[in-house]
Amino acid sequence: MARLYREEALAKAWLQGVLDGMPEAVLLVDADGNLSHNKAARRFIAAGDGAPGLDLREPDGAAVGWTELPLMRALRRGEPCSGRELVAHDAHSGRVPVLVSASPLADAGGRRVGPYLS
């Protein structure tokens, strides 16, 4: 049993290292809606204001509801999205144009386990 825990910990550390080495922001949401991210995404994560995570807007500045974000649509509806133009906000640069892609992730049995966003 201890060997399995050690192997799982090593696999998680390896995956986090791969993600943190990517220059693009990557966010993951598990089936329960819990958000995790790589180092490049930290600049876009809301800090302490009670928001669920990101301030992504339409190019004209209109707010995008949390449930309408590509990441949540992939999680809840299984809808992939590729290259949607949005604007992210961060504390340092202000408005940052981004191309957002999200896709549902499934386990070996086909059960939806969460999406990723890049």
Secondary structure as a PSIPRED ss2 file (coil, helix, strand):
# PSIPRED VFORMAT (PSIPRED V4.0)

   1 M C   1.000  0.000  0.000
   2 A H   0.000  1.000  0.000
   3 R H   0.000  1.000  0.000
   4 L H   0.000  1.000  0.000
   5 Y H   0.000  1.000  0.000
   6 R H   0.000  1.000  0.000
   7 E H   0.000  1.000  0.000
   8 E H   0.000  1.000  0.000
   9 A H   0.000  1.000  0.000
  10 L H   0.000  1.000  0.000
  11 A H   0.000  1.000  0.000
  12 K H   0.000  1.000  0.000
  13 A H   0.000  1.000  0.000
  14 W H   0.000  1.000  0.000
  15 L H   0.000  1.000  0.000
  16 Q H   0.000  1.000  0.000
  17 G H   0.000  1.000  0.000
  18 V H   0.000  1.000  0.000
  19 L H   0.000  1.000  0.000
  20 D H   0.000  1.000  0.000
  21 G C   1.000  0.000  0.000
  22 M C   1.000  0.000  0.000
  23 P C   1.000  0.000  0.000
  24 E C   1.000  0.000  0.000
  25 A C   1.000  0.000  0.000
  26 V C   1.000  0.000  0.000
  27 L E   0.000  0.000  1.000
  28 L E   0.000  0.000  1.000
  29 V E   0.000  0.000  1.000
  30 D C   1.000  0.000  0.000
  31 A C   1.000  0.000  0.000
  32 D C   1.000  0.000  0.000
  33 G C   1.000  0.000  0.000
  34 N C   1.000  0.000  0.000
  35 L E   0.000  0.000  1.000
  36 S E   0.000  0.000  1.000
  37 H E   0.000  0.000  1.000
  38 N C   1.000  0.000  0.000
  39 K H   0.000  1.000  0.000
  40 A H   0.000  1.000  0.000
  41 A H   0.000  1.000  0.000
  42 R H   0.000  1.000  0.000
  43 R H   0.000  1.000  0.000
  44 F H   0.000  1.000  0.000
  45 I E   0.000  0.000  1.000
  46 A C   1.000  0.000  0.000
  47 A C   1.000  0.000  0.000
  48 G C   1.000  0.000  0.000
  49 D C   1.000  0.000  0.000
  50 G C   1.000  0.000  0.000
  51 A C   1.000  0.000  0.000
  52 P C   1.000  0.000  0.000
  53 G C   1.000  0.000  0.000
  54 L E   0.000  0.000  1.000
  55 D C   1.000  0.000  0.000
  56 L E   0.000  0.000  1.000
  57 R E   0.000  0.000  1.000
  58 E C   1.000  0.000  0.000
  59 P C   1.000  0.000  0.000
  60 D C   1.000  0.000  0.000
  61 G C   1.000  0.000  0.000
  62 A C   1.000  0.000  0.000
  63 A E   0.000  0.000  1.000
  64 V C   1.000  0.000  0.000
  65 G C   1.000  0.000  0.000
  66 W H   0.000  1.000  0.000
  67 T H   0.000  1.000  0.000
  68 E H   0.000  1.000  0.000
  69 L C   1.000  0.000  0.000
  70 P H   0.000  1.000  0.000
  71 L H   0.000  1.000  0.000
  72 M H   0.000  1.000  0.000
  73 R H   0.000  1.000  0.000
  74 A H   0.000  1.000  0.000
  75 L H   0.000  1.000  0.000
  76 R H   0.000  1.000  0.000
  77 R H   0.000  1.000  0.000
  78 G C   1.000  0.000  0.000
  79 E C   1.000  0.000  0.000
  80 P C   1.000  0.000  0.000
  81 C E   0.000  0.000  1.000
  82 S E   0.000  0.000  1.000
  83 G E   0.000  0.000  1.000
  84 R E   0.000  0.000  1.000
  85 E E   0.000  0.000  1.000
  86 L E   0.000  0.000  1.000
  87 V E   0.000  0.000  1.000
  88 A E   0.000  0.000  1.000
  89 H E   0.000  0.000  1.000
  90 D E   0.000  0.000  1.000
  91 A C   1.000  0.000  0.000
  92 H C   1.000  0.000  0.000
  93 S C   1.000  0.000  0.000
  94 G E   0.000  0.000  1.000
  95 R E   0.000  0.000  1.000
  96 V E   0.000  0.000  1.000
  97 P E   0.000  0.000  1.000
  98 V E   0.000  0.000  1.000
  99 L E   0.000  0.000  1.000
 100 V E   0.000  0.000  1.000
 101 S E   0.000  0.000  1.000
 102 A E   0.000  0.000  1.000
 103 S E   0.000  0.000  1.000
 104 P E   0.000  0.000  1.000
 105 L E   0.000  0.000  1.000
 106 A E   0.000  0.000  1.000
 107 D C   1.000  0.000  0.000
 108 A C   1.000  0.000  0.000
 109 G C   1.000  0.000  0.000
 110 G C   1.000  0.000  0.000
 111 R C   1.000  0.000  0.000
 112 R E   0.000  0.000  1.000
 113 V E   0.000  0.000  1.000
 114 G E   0.000  0.000  1.000
 115 P E   0.000  0.000  1.000
 116 Y E   0.000  0.000  1.000
 117 L E   0.000  0.000  1.000
 118 S C   1.000  0.000  0.000
